[in-house]
């Protein structure tokens, strides 16, 4: 017990550390306990934070803040409307077409797989292949049944989504417009001296701002290049696959590995083992290589790099806590943890080393 007491005295003797610890605990508790209820509010805060960077640029160019907010918000609404009324209907159509072609794809794949025992009789028998295909057919049948049950139960989710679509723009506008008033109100609950918290926030603001804005441009560029490439080769479901490839960059390493399978399968079912198939797969691999070796270093040159192990652990931890949104914001949240570790004072050290550098 004395060891624990001594540790607390050594690490929390500084009031600044106590303020920072309480601030982190309150934010974490709010997100963990009320995250689902406050989803539109939290999403609006994130969107307003991203748009604030553009507003600042316009304000620095002598434009009044109110008009800068109106201009940026109008551009944001145009972007949302394009997604809702152009992109989503097209994706829905391609998903429906893909689901309708799954039986024919399965038949084609079954015919190809049934030839394997003739080619490799020492490794596979007809009975083994038949058992595998029976299991796959069983899983596809149950998958279709689950899809139907999910479509029936998703009516409530659709209504909730419509409410969010209405609330999000309103909240984003007022967060941008009344930013100073809201921050002033929140500052009233903070102690008069919270230098350490300011220091951590300055680092977090720099890292997260650069990361999220860079990730937005990475998604957009990878999506556009992939769509143009797939469309050039005449690949089916080019838009659907391009969106999947673009979103896959959100989760480094894991995302690219997961999305490669549907790209290769759809190309194989459409072209077979022809030269077109190899051109599509080769072009996709080139896009992935350019993204990892050229685009990422270019966009994230100012962002502190995280070790791959830290990224995977962050995805597992935050994804387990908050599902999809935890996976989406796993790396920014890991960056927050990194900034806190780096700024946390070491008792007895006047100039604490950057202990987060190893991450």
C-alpha positions as CSV (number, residue, x, y, z in Angstrom):
1,X,0.0,0.0,0.0
2,X,2.9,2.3,0.8
3,X,4.4,1.8,-2.7
4,X,1.1,2.9,-4.3
5,X,0.9,5.9,-2.0
6,X,4.5,7.0,-2.7
7,X,3.8,6.6,-6.5
8,X,0.8,8.9,-6.3
9,X,2.7,11.5,-4.3
10,X,5.6,11.4,-6.7
11,X,3.5,11.7,-9.9
12,X,0.5,13.8,-8.7
13,X,2.2,16.3,-6.4
14,X,2.1,18.9,-9.2
15,X,-1.5,20.4,-9.4
16,X,-1.0,20.8,-13.2
17,X,-0.8,17.0,-13.4
18,X,-4.0,16.6,-11.4
19,X,-5.8,19.1,-13.7
20,X,-4.7,17.2,-16.7
21,X,-5.6,13.8,-15.3
22,X,-9.1,15.0,-14.3
23,X,-9.6,16.6,-17.7
24,X,-8.7,13.3,-19.4
25,X,-10.8,11.2,-17.1
26,X,-13.9,13.5,-17.6
27,X,-13.6,13.4,-21.4
28,X,-13.0,9.7,-21.4
29,X,-16.0,9.1,-19.1
30,X,-18.3,11.2,-21.3
31,X,-17.4,9.4,-24.5
32,X,-17.4,6.0,-23.0
33,X,-20.7,6.3,-21.1
34,X,-22.7,8.6,-23.4
35,X,-20.9,8.1,-26.7
36,X,-23.9,6.5,-28.5
37,X,-26.3,9.1,-27.2
38,X,-24.1,12.0,-28.1
39,X,-23.0,10.5,-31.5
40,X,-24.3,13.5,-33.6
41,X,-22.8,16.0,-31.2
42,X,-19.3,14.3,-31.2
43,X,-19.4,13.8,-35.0
44,X,-20.4,17.5,-35.4
45,X,-17.5,18.6,-33.1
46,X,-15.0,16.6,-35.3
47,X,-16.4,18.0,-38.5
48,X,-16.4,21.5,-37.2
49,X,-12.8,21.0,-36.0
50,X,-11.8,20.0,-39.5
51,X,-13.6,22.8,-41.2
52,X,-12.2,25.3,-38.7
53,X,-8.8,25.1,-40.5
54,X,-10.3,26.4,-43.7
55,X,-12.2,29.1,-41.8
56,X,-8.9,30.3,-40.2
57,X,-7.3,30.6,-43.6
58,X,-10.2,32.7,-44.9
59,X,-10.1,34.9,-41.8
60,X,-6.4,35.4,-42.2
61,X,-7.1,36.7,-45.7
62,X,-9.2,39.5,-44.1
63,X,-12.6,37.9,-44.7
64,X,-15.1,38.4,-41.8
65,X,-15.5,35.3,-39.8
66,X,-19.2,35.1,-40.3
67,X,-18.9,35.1,-44.1
68,X,-16.0,32.7,-43.9
69,X,-18.2,30.3,-41.9
70,X,-21.0,30.7,-44.4
71,X,-18.7,30.0,-47.3
72,X,-17.1,26.9,-45.7
73,X,-20.4,25.6,-44.4
74,X,-22.0,26.0,-47.9
75,X,-19.1,24.0,-49.4
76,X,-19.6,21.3,-46.7
77,X,-23.3,21.0,-47.5
78,X,-22.6,20.7,-51.2
79,X,-20.2,17.9,-50.4
80,X,-22.8,16.1,-48.2
81,X,-25.5,16.5,-50.9
82,X,-23.2,15.0,-53.5
83,X,-22.6,12.0,-51.3
84,X,-26.3,11.5,-50.4
85,X,-27.8,12.0,-53.8
86,X,-25.0,10.9,-56.2
87,X,-22.6,8.6,-54.6
88,X,-24.9,6.6,-52.3
89,X,-27.5,5.7,-54.9
90,X,-24.7,4.5,-57.3
91,X,-23.2,2.4,-54.5
92,X,-26.5,1.0,-53.6
93,X,-27.2,0.0,-57.2
94,X,-23.8,-1.7,-57.5
95,X,-24.2,-3.5,-54.3
96,X,-27.6,-4.8,-55.5
97,X,-26.1,-6.0,-58.8
98,X,-23.2,-7.6,-57.0
99,X,-25.5,-9.5,-54.6
100,X,-27.5,-10.7,-57.6
101,X,-24.4,-12.0,-59.3
102,X,-23.1,-14.0,-56.3
103,X,-24.9,-17.2,-57.3
104,X,-23.4,-17.1,-60.8
105,X,-20.0,-16.3,-59.4
106,X,-20.4,-19.2,-57.0
107,X,-21.2,-21.6,-59.9
108,X,-18.2,-20.4,-61.9
109,X,-15.9,-20.7,-58.9
110,X,-17.3,-24.2,-58.2
111,X,-16.6,-25.4,-61.7
112,X,-13.0,-24.1,-61.5
113,X,-12.4,-25.6,-58.1
114,X,-13.8,-29.0,-59.1
115,X,-11.0,-29.3,-61.7
116,X,-8.4,-29.1,-58.9
117,X,-8.6,-32.8,-57.9
118,X,-7.7,-33.7,-61.5
119,X,-4.7,-31.4,-61.6
120,X,-3.5,-32.2,-58.1
121,X,-4.8,-35.7,-57.1
122,X,-2.1,-36.1,-54.5
123,X,-3.3,-33.0,-52.5
124,X,-7.0,-32.9,-53.0
125,X,-9.8,-35.5,-53.6
126,X,-13.2,-35.0,-55.0
127,X,-14.8,-35.7,-51.6
128,X,-12.8,-33.0,-50.0
129,X,-13.7,-30.4,-52.6
130,X,-17.3,-31.4,-52.4
131,X,-17.3,-31.0,-48.6
132,X,-15.7,-27.5,-49.0
133,X,-18.3,-26.4,-51.6
134,X,-21.2,-27.7,-49.4
135,X,-19.9,-25.7,-46.4
136,X,-19.5,-22.6,-48.6
137,X,-23.1,-23.0,-50.0
138,X,-24.4,-23.4,-46.4
139,X,-22.7,-20.2,-45.2
140,X,-23.9,-18.2,-48.2
141,X,-27.5,-19.4,-47.5
142,X,-27.3,-18.3,-43.9
143,X,-25.6,-15.1,-44.9
144,X,-28.6,-14.3,-47.2
145,X,-31.0,-15.0,-44.4
146,X,-29.1,-12.7,-42.0
147,X,-29.0,-10.0,-44.6
148,X,-32.8,-10.2,-44.9
149,X,-33.3,-10.1,-41.1
150,X,-30.9,-7.1,-40.9
151,X,-32.8,-5.2,-43.7
152,X,-36.0,-5.6,-41.7
153,X,-34.4,-4.5,-38.4
154,X,-32.6,-1.7,-40.0
155,X,-35.7,0.5,-40.4
156,X,-35.1,2.0,-37.0
157,X,-31.5,2.6,-38.0
158,X,-32.6,4.4,-41.2
159,X,-34.9,6.7,-39.2
160,X,-32.0,7.4,-36.7
161,X,-29.7,8.1,-39.7
162,X,-32.2,10.6,-41.1
163,X,-32.4,12.4,-37.7
164,X,-28.6,12.6,-37.7
165,X,-28.5,13.9,-41.3
166,X,-30.8,16.8,-40.1
167,X,-29.0,17.4,-36.8
168,X,-25.4,17.3,-38.0
169,X,-25.5,20.3,-40.3
170,X,-27.2,22.4,-37.7
171,X,-24.7,21.5,-35.0
172,X,-21.7,22.0,-37.3
173,X,-22.9,25.5,-38.3
174,X,-23.4,26.6,-34.7
175,X,-20.1,25.1,-33.6
176,X,-18.3,27.1,-36.3
177,X,-20.3,30.2,-35.8
178,X,-20.2,30.4,-32.0
179,X,-16.8,28.7,-31.5
180,X,-15.4,31.5,-29.2
181,X,-18.5,31.6,-27.1
182,X,-18.6,27.8,-26.6
183,X,-14.9,27.6,-25.8
184,X,-15.3,30.5,-23.4
185,X,-18.1,28.7,-21.6
186,X,-16.1,25.5,-21.4
187,X,-13.1,27.5,-20.1
188,X,-15.2,28.8,-17.2
189,X,-15.2,25.3,-15.7
190,X,-11.4,25.0,-15.9
191,X,-8.9,26.2,-13.2
192,X,-7.2,29.5,-13.7
193,X,-3.8,27.9,-14.3
194,X,-3.8,24.9,-16.6
195,X,-0.5,25.3,-18.4
196,X,0.2,21.6,-18.8
197,X,-3.3,21.0,-20.3
198,X,-2.7,23.8,-22.8
199,X,0.7,22.3,-23.7
200,X,-0.8,18.8,-24.3
201,X,-3.7,20.3,-26.3
202,X,-1.3,22.4,-28.5
203,X,0.6,19.2,-29.4
204,X,-2.6,17.2,-29.9
205,X,-4.1,20.0,-32.0
206,X,-1.1,20.0,-34.3
207,X,-0.8,16.2,-34.7
208,X,-4.5,15.4,-35.0
209,X,-5.2,18.3,-37.3
210,X,-2.4,17.4,-39.7
211,X,-3.3,13.7,-39.5
212,X,-7.1,14.0,-40.2
213,X,-6.7,16.6,-42.9
214,X,-4.0,14.5,-44.5
215,X,-6.0,11.3,-44.2
216,X,-9.0,13.1,-45.9
217,X,-6.9,14.0,-48.9
218,X,-5.4,10.5,-49.0
219,X,-8.8,8.9,-49.1
220,X,-9.9,11.3,-51.8
221,X,-6.8,10.8,-54.0
222,X,-6.7,7.0,-53.6
223,X,-10.4,6.8,-54.4
224,X,-10.1,9.0,-57.5
225,X,-7.0,7.2,-58.9
226,X,-8.5,3.8,-58.2
227,X,-11.8,4.6,-59.8
228,X,-10.2,6.1,-63.0
229,X,-8.0,3.0,-63.2
230,X,-10.8,0.4,-62.8
231,X,-13.0,2.4,-65.1
232,X,-10.3,2.4,-67.7
233,X,-10.0,-1.4,-67.6
234,X,-13.8,-1.8,-67.6
235,X,-13.9,-3.6,-64.3
236,X,-17.4,-4.2,-62.9
237,X,-18.4,-2.3,-59.7
238,X,-15.6,0.2,-60.3
239,X,-17.2,2.8,-58.0
240,X,-18.0,0.3,-55.2
241,X,-14.4,-1.1,-55.3
242,X,-12.9,2.4,-55.5
243,X,-14.8,3.6,-52.4
244,X,-13.7,0.5,-50.5
245,X,-10.0,1.0,-51.5
246,X,-10.2,4.7,-50.6
247,X,-11.7,3.9,-47.1
248,X,-9.2,1.1,-46.6
249,X,-6.4,3.7,-46.0
250,X,-8.1,4.6,-42.7
251,X,-6.7,1.4,-41.2
252,X,-3.0,1.1,-42.3
253,X,-1.8,-2.4,-43.2
254,X,-5.1,-4.2,-42.2
255,X,-7.4,-2.2,-44.5
256,X,-5.3,-2.8,-47.7
257,X,-5.1,-6.5,-46.9
258,X,-8.8,-6.8,-46.4
259,X,-9.9,-4.9,-49.5
260,X,-7.4,-6.7,-51.8
261,X,-9.5,-9.9,-51.7
262,X,-12.7,-8.6,-53.3
263,X,-10.8,-6.6,-55.9
264,X,-8.9,-9.8,-57.0
265,X,-12.0,-12.0,-56.9
266,X,-14.2,-9.7,-58.9
267,X,-11.4,-9.2,-61.5
268,X,-10.9,-12.9,-61.7
269,X,-14.6,-13.7,-62.1
270,X,-14.9,-11.1,-64.8
271,X,-11.7,-11.6,-66.8
272,X,-10.5,-15.1,-65.7
273,X,-6.8,-15.8,-65.9
274,X,-6.3,-13.5,-68.8
275,X,-4.0,-10.6,-69.4
276,X,-6.8,-8.1,-68.4
277,X,-6.9,-9.7,-65.0
278,X,-3.2,-9.4,-64.5
279,X,-3.3,-5.7,-65.7
280,X,-6.0,-4.9,-63.2
281,X,-4.2,-6.6,-60.3
282,X,-0.9,-5.1,-61.2
283,X,-2.3,-1.6,-61.5
284,X,-4.0,-2.1,-58.1
285,X,-0.7,-3.1,-56.5
286,X,1.0,-0.1,-58.1
287,X,-1.6,2.2,-56.5
288,X,-1.0,0.6,-53.1
289,X,2.8,0.9,-53.5
290,X,2.5,4.6,-54.5
291,X,0.1,5.3,-51.7
292,X,2.4,3.8,-49.0
293,X,5.8,5.1,-50.4
294,X,4.9,8.4,-52.0
295,X,1.6,9.8,-51.0
296,X,1.7,9.0,-47.3
297,X,5.2,10.5,-46.7
298,X,4.1,13.6,-48.7
299,X,0.9,14.2,-46.8
300,X,2.1,13.2,-43.3
301,X,5.6,14.7,-43.2
302,X,4.7,16.8,-40.2
303,X,2.9,14.0,-38.2
304,X,4.8,12.0,-35.6
305,X,4.9,8.4,-36.9
306,X,3.5,5.6,-34.8
307,X,5.1,2.2,-34.7
308,X,3.0,-0.5,-36.6
309,X,2.5,-2.4,-33.3
310,X,1.1,0.8,-31.7
311,X,-1.3,1.3,-34.6
312,X,-2.6,-2.3,-34.4
313,X,-3.0,-2.1,-30.7
314,X,-4.9,1.2,-31.0
315,X,-7.2,-0.3,-33.6
316,X,-8.0,-3.2,-31.4
317,X,-8.5,-1.2,-28.2
318,X,-10.5,1.7,-29.5
319,X,-12.4,-0.5,-32.0
320,X,-13.4,-2.7,-29.1
321,X,-14.6,0.3,-27.1
322,X,-16.5,2.2,-29.7
323,X,-16.9,-0.1,-32.7
324,X,-16.6,1.5,-36.2
325,X,-15.9,5.0,-34.9
326,X,-13.3,3.7,-32.6
327,X,-11.5,2.1,-35.6
328,X,-12.0,5.3,-37.6
329,X,-10.4,7.5,-35.0
330,X,-7.9,4.9,-33.6
331,X,-4.8,6.6,-34.9
332,X,-5.8,10.1,-33.8
333,X,-6.7,8.8,-30.4
334,X,-3.3,7.0,-30.2
335,X,-1.7,10.3,-31.1
336,X,-3.5,11.9,-28.2
337,X,-2.1,9.2,-25.9
338,X,1.3,9.8,-27.4
339,X,1.1,13.5,-26.8
340,X,0.0,13.0,-23.2
341,X,2.9,10.6,-22.5
342,X,5.4,13.0,-24.0
343,X,4.1,16.0,-22.0
344,X,3.6,14.1,-18.7
345,X,6.3,15.5,-16.3
346,X,8.8,13.1,-14.7
347,X,9.3,13.8,-11.0
348,X,12.7,15.3,-10.4
349,X,13.4,16.0,-14.1
350,X,13.5,19.6,-15.3
351,X,13.5,18.7,-18.9
352,X,11.7,15.4,-19.4
353,X,12.7,13.4,-22.5
354,X,10.2,12.6,-25.2
355,X,9.2,9.2,-24.0
356,X,6.6,8.8,-26.7
357,X,9.2,8.9,-29.5
358,X,9.5,5.2,-29.2
359,X,5.9,4.8,-30.3
